[in-house]
Amino acid sequence: MSPQELLRINDIKATPLRLQILEILSRADTPLGYDEILSKIKANKTTFYRSMEIFEAKGIIVKSENNHKNFYELAGEAKAYFVCDVCRKMTNIDMPNLSQSHVKSVVVKGICDDCF
């Protein structure tokens, strides 16, 4: 579903910033943090967080916390990630039957092969 459609069906005004945020999240393989999203767009912190709060309240995005930072991804099927404790790299991991539960996301922490 396109960003425009997501906003329309959730009765959210389609601003250029909101469309850009959803487009960036739709192309991301892993959840993105504030800095990663803001490096691609121009917006002030308050406007950004206000849009993210609206998206989260409407169930468009899922917010997760890792190492005291918030990360965002489009809502949909549940996802699982491995986060390296050393380099903080986040990678997708396959978890069977995850989509058949009420889990939004799973984060497994440890040390990746590159840092081990």
BELKAQUI-V43866 format. One record per residue. N is the residue number from 1. RES is the residue in one small letter. PSI is psi in whole degrees, -180 to 180 (* if undefined). Layout:
n->{N N}
res->{RES RES}
psi->{PSI PSI}
This chain:
n->{1 2 3 4 5 6 7 8 9 10 11 12 13 14 15 16 17 18 19 20 21 22 23 24 25 26 27 28 29 30 31 32 33 34 35 36 37 38 39 40 41 42 43 44 45 46 47 48 49 50 51 52 53 54 55 56 57 58 59 60 61 62 63 64 65 66 67 68 69 70 71 72 73 74 75 76 77 78 79 80 81 82 83 84 85 86 87 88 89 90 91 92 93 94 95 96 97 98 99 100 101 102 103 104 105 106 107 108 109 110 111 112 113 114 115 116}
res->{m s p q e l l r i n d i k a t p l r l q i l e i l s r a d t p l g y d e i l s k i k a n k t t f y r s m e i f e a k g i i v k s e n n h k n f y e l a g e a k a y f v c d v c r k m t n i d m p n l s q s h v k s v v v k g i c d d c f}
psi->{137 159 -40 -43 -42 -45 -43 -49 -19 8 48 134 132 97 159 -41 -47 -41 -42 -45 -48 -36 -44 -46 -33 -25 -8 139 -25 165 146 145 171 -51 -40 -39 -46 -21 -17 -12 167 115 152 162 -43 -47 -41 -54 -33 -44 -42 -37 -41 -47 -42 -42 -33 -4 20 -36 163 131 133 160 136 123 44 21 144 141 149 145 159 141 161 -139 149 148 158 142 150 131 123 131 -20 -59 -8 11 138 127 150 143 151 128 109 147 11 -35 -11 12 -175 18 136 -44 158 133 124 130 150 -155 127 166 -37 -32 -12 *}
